[in-house]
Amino acid sequence: MADIDFDNPWILGAILITTYTLFTVGAEVFLLTGNIRAGLLRGIFLGTAFALLYLFLRSRYGKSTS
């Protein structure tokens, strides 16, 4: 089984967006109003925002190579 390269920002972003989308759709369907479209939009926007913030903070304050 191949390891997932979490240092690649595209892979990490895709994983974060997918995770947030699945979580918000599940919460919307099972706990809230049941509107799947609202869950999808909320998950995509939250996942994108978190991925961008995480990648920015990691590039600014993350581990140094020196």
N, C-alpha and C positions, 0 to 999 in steps of 0.2 A: 504494500500500500504506500503510495507516494505521500510525502509530507506536504502540508499546505504552507505556502510561503506567505506568512503574515506581514513580511516586510514590503511586499508588493501592494501599493496603495489601491490598485484596481480590484485586487482580490479581496482585500480587507473591506473596502467600501461596499462591494457586492454582498459580502457576508453580512455586514451590519445592516444594510438596507433590507435584505431578505429577512433577517431575524426580526427587525422592528416591524416589518409589514405583516409577517405571520403572527406576531404577538398582538398587534393592534386589531387585525381582522378577527382573531380568536376572541379577544376581549369584547369587541363590538358585537359579535354574533352571540356569544354565550352570556355576557354580562350586561350589555347595554341595549341599544335599540334594535340591533339586528341589521343595520344598514351596512352592507359589505363595501359599497363604494366609499363611504366615509372612512371606514377602517383602512381601505387601501390607500386613499389619499393621505390620511394621517400617518400611516406607517412609512410611506415613501418620503414624505417631507421630514418626519422625525429621524428616520434612518439617514437621510442625506445630511441633515444638519449635524447629527452626532458624528457621522463619518468625517465630515469636513472639520469639525472642531477637534476631534481626536487626532486626525492627521496633522493639523496645524500645531497642536500642542506637542505632539510627538516630535515633529521636525524642529520645534523651537526649544523644547526642554528635554528632549529624549536623550538616549545614550550617545555619547560622542565616540568617534572612531579614533581619536588621538590618544 
